[in-house]
């Protein structure tokens, strides 16, 4: 049941394509009741999924943040890094890191298969244990760092295949970490689910992201949903968009992020 709900969260926005079809039927039938049905369907869809149709905020934001599942099968690391750096990011969060990457930002930390690269000094960093219960494999997919007073998480939740049990377990553990934070938090990660996915509520209940812009990131060849997220607490994600395709099966997601606090990254710029 969980996997059905997870995939339906990705598929539901596409139901909006049925509204023009219903409108065509209403025109053909010239029926007032049919027009009313179209209006009800369109209003319901806009209320649930119309946020991404809004233009992204023009606010420049304190930070430019890039999130990308780099892919452990990426055959073009240098080209991928060039694509990520094209937006002059302040923070880059990567998952499926299996090689030493030459990222032209001065500070970085890698734990397991997740890494953070920063324009600003990283004052502390440690792995975050979000390994699902019952998983015996060597599994290190979370880190927590502090960048000029802002807590930054980079995470990679389990994939959704036959069920969502491991993904939901990992999300619940991450939610407990987030609940313990008191200052501003920036979260970057491949969450293997959209923000509408019920299994991610332990995270989405504590974090927010931009309403404007779809920024669908997966699969790269024909994106149908955004499972790569940039989220914040104690601030705002004022815009989100995808970058050009890389050697990964995900598209990179970039965002403008404003965070509170006098010591926040970018506050002195």
N, C-alpha and C positions, 0 to 999 in steps of 0.2 A: 504493500500500500504506500509506504514511504517513497519508493522510487517513482511511483505514478504521480504523487504530489509534487516531487521535485521537478520532474520533466514537465508537468502541467504548468508549473510556475514560469517556465521558459516559454511554453507554447501559447499560454493564454493571451499575451499581447497581440499575437497574430490573428486572433479572432476578429480584430478590428477590420481585417480585409473583407469580412462578410457584410459589413455595413453598406458599402457601395452596391453589392449584389442585391441586398434587400431594398435599397433605394430604387434600383432598376426595376425590380418587381413591382414596387409601389407605383412607379410612373406608368408601367405597362397596364396595371390594373385600375389606375386612377381611383384608388380607394383611400378615403380619409383615415380609416382604421389602419391601413397598411402604412401610411405616412406616420401615424402616431407610433406604430410599432418600431419603425426605423428611428424615430426621435428618441424613444425610450432606450433602444439598444445603443445608439450612438452616445447618449448621455451617460449610460452606465459604463461604457468602455472608457470614455474620457475621464470620468471620475476615478476609475481604477488605474488607468495606464496613461492618461493624458499628460502627466507631469513631464516626461521626456520630450514632449513636443514644444514645451516652452523654450524660448531662447535662453542660452546660458547667460549668467550674470556677466556684466561688463567689468565687474570689480577685478582688479589685477591680482589680488590675493598676495599673501606673504610668501608663499612657497609654490613652486612648480614641482609636482610630485609625479613620478612615473612608476607604474606597477606592471610587471611582465612575468609571465611564466616562460622562462627562457627556453625550456625544453631540453631534456637530456639527449635528444637526437638532433639538436641544432647543428647544421653543417656550415653555418656562416656566422660565427661568433663576432668577428670584427664588424661585419655589416650590420648585425643586430645592434651592437653597441653604438655604432654611428647613428642609427635611426633613433635610439633612445636619447642620445646627446643632442640631437637636432633642436630640441625644444629648450635647451639650456636648463636642465632640471637641477633642483636643489637636493632632492632625495630620489633615489632609485631603489625599489624593492624588487628582488628577483627570486624566483623559485626554480627548482630543478637545476640548480647550479652544480655542475659536476667537474668543471675545469677552472683553472686560474684565469680570471677575466681581467683584461686590461681596460678598466673603466677610468676615464680621465676626471675623476673626482678625488680629492685628497684624502678622504677618510672612508674606511670600510671595515665591515666585520662580516664573517660568514660562520654559521653554525649548521652542520649537516648539509642540507641541500637548499637552504635559504640564506640570502645575503642582503645587506643594506650598504649602499654607497651614499656618501653625504658630502655636500659642499662645506658643511660646518663640522667642528670637532664633535666626536662621539665620546661623551664623558664616561659612560658605562654601558656594558652590553653583556647579555647572558642568554643562554638558550631557554626556551619556554617549552615545558613538557605538555603537549596537547595530544600525545599518542593515545589512540583509542584503546580501551580495555579489550584484552583478548588478542591483540596483535603482537606477535612474537618477533617480528622482523626488526632490524635496526632501523629506527624511524625517528628522524630528527628534522622536524619541519616547522619550527617556530623560534623566533628570537624576539627579545625585548631590548631596546636601546634607549638611551637618553641623549637627545641632541639639543643643547642649549635650553634645557628646562622642559622640553616637550618629550613625552614618552612615545616611542615609535615601535610598532609591532610589524613584523613581516612574517606571514604564515602561509601554509599550504595545507588545506584540509583534504581528506581522502576523496577520491573520485566516487561518483555515484554510478553504479552499474546495476547489479541485481537487487541491491537494497541500499538504504541510506544510513544504516545503523552506525557504521564507523564514522561517517561524515558528521552525523548528528551528535555522536558522542564527543568527537573532537571539538565541534562547535560549542557544546555545553561547557567543556573544560576551558576553552578560550573565553567564554562569557564570564566564568568565575575569575579569571585573571583580570579582565576588563573591569569587573565590579569592584575590584580592590584598588583601582587607580583613583587618585584624587585630583590630579591636574589635567591639563589638556593632553589628548591622546590622538595620534594619527595611526591608522591601521591600513596596511597594504597587504593584499594577498589574493591568491587564487582560492576562493571559497567554495568552488564547485557548486555554486547555486546563485540564483538571483536574489535581490533583496526582498522579493515577494515570497521566497521559499520559507515555509513554516519551520523547517529544520534549522534555519539560521537565526531564529528569533532570540536565542541567548546573546547573539552578537548585535543584530539590528535593533533590538530594544534599547541598547546602550550607545549606539553609534548612528551617525547620519551621513548621507551623501547627497550629491547634487540631484535636483529634480529635473533640471534642463539637460537635454541631450541623451540619446539612447546609448551611444558608445558600446554597442554590442561587440564582444571580444572573442566569442568561440562558437563554432570552429572558424579558424582564420579564413578558410576558403569560402565560407558562406555563413557569416555570423548570424546566430538566431537569438542570442541573449548575452547579457554581461555577467559573467561569473568571476571576472577579475575586478576587484573592488578597491577603491580608495575611500576611506571613511574617516570621520573625525568626531571627537567629543570635546567640547570646550572650544568650538570654533565653527567653521563653515567650509564646505566644499562648494565653491562658487561656480565651478564649471568642470565638465568632464568630457573627454573626447578620445578617440582612438588614433593611433599613429599608423604609419604605413606597415604593411605586412613584412615580417622578418622570416628567419629560418625556423620559427616556432609554429606550432599548430594553434597558438593563441595570438591575438593582436595585442600590442601594448596599449595600455590605458594611461592617459595623462590627465592630471587634474590641477586646478588652482585651489589652494588651500589657505585659509586664514585661521590662525590659532591665537588664543589669548595669552596674556602674560608678557611682562616687560622683557623677559629673557627669551622669548620665543624666537626661533630661527627667522631671520629676515626682518625682525622688528627694528633693527638698526639701519636698514637700507633706506 
